[in-house]
Amino acid sequence: MALEARLNELKLKHKQMETEIVSENKYPSADQSAVNGLKRAKMRLKEEISSIEAKLAS
């Protein structure tokens, strides 16, 4: 099903973003505006994941 494939793709991107955020925060000179942008994008992905999961559950 297309929604399940999209869900898996989004979950993978979400996990990759988390890794990127953790990696960026390891450095004291981390660009906080970039990190915050990544966090916002990760949150949007999470919202889309939740929306798709709700559609699949119904």
C-alpha positions as CSV (number, residue, x, y, z in Angstrom):
1,M,0.0,0.0,0.0
2,A,1.3,3.5,-0.8
3,L,0.6,4.9,2.6
4,E,2.6,2.2,4.3
5,A,5.5,2.9,2.0
6,R,5.3,6.6,2.7
7,L,5.1,5.9,6.4
8,N,8.2,3.7,6.3
9,E,10.0,6.4,4.3
10,L,9.0,9.1,6.8
11,K,10.1,7.0,9.8
12,L,13.5,6.5,8.2
13,K,13.9,10.2,7.6
14,H,12.8,10.9,11.1
15,K,15.5,8.6,12.5
16,Q,18.1,10.1,10.2
17,M,17.3,13.6,11.4
18,E,17.6,12.5,15.0
19,T,21.1,11.2,14.2
20,E,22.0,14.4,12.5
21,I,20.8,16.5,15.4
22,V,22.7,14.5,17.9
23,S,25.8,14.6,15.8
24,E,25.6,18.4,15.3
25,N,25.1,18.9,19.1
26,K,28.3,17.1,19.9
27,Y,30.3,20.2,18.9
28,P,30.4,23.2,21.2
29,S,30.3,25.5,18.2
30,A,27.1,23.9,16.8
31,D,25.0,26.2,14.7
32,Q,21.9,26.4,17.0
33,S,19.7,28.0,14.3
34,A,20.5,25.0,12.0
35,V,19.8,22.6,14.9
36,N,16.5,24.3,15.6
37,G,15.6,24.1,11.9
38,L,16.3,20.4,12.0
39,K,14.2,20.0,15.1
40,R,11.3,21.8,13.5
41,A,11.5,19.7,10.3
42,K,11.7,16.5,12.5
43,M,8.6,17.6,14.3
44,R,6.7,18.1,11.0
45,L,7.7,14.6,10.0
46,K,6.4,13.3,13.3
47,E,3.1,15.0,12.7
48,E,2.8,13.5,9.2
49,I,3.7,10.1,10.6
50,S,1.0,10.4,13.2
51,S,-1.5,11.5,10.6
52,I,-0.7,8.5,8.3
53,E,-0.8,6.1,11.3
54,A,-4.3,7.4,12.2
55,K,-5.5,6.9,8.6
56,L,-4.1,3.4,8.6
57,A,-5.7,2.5,11.9
58,S,-9.2,3.5,10.8
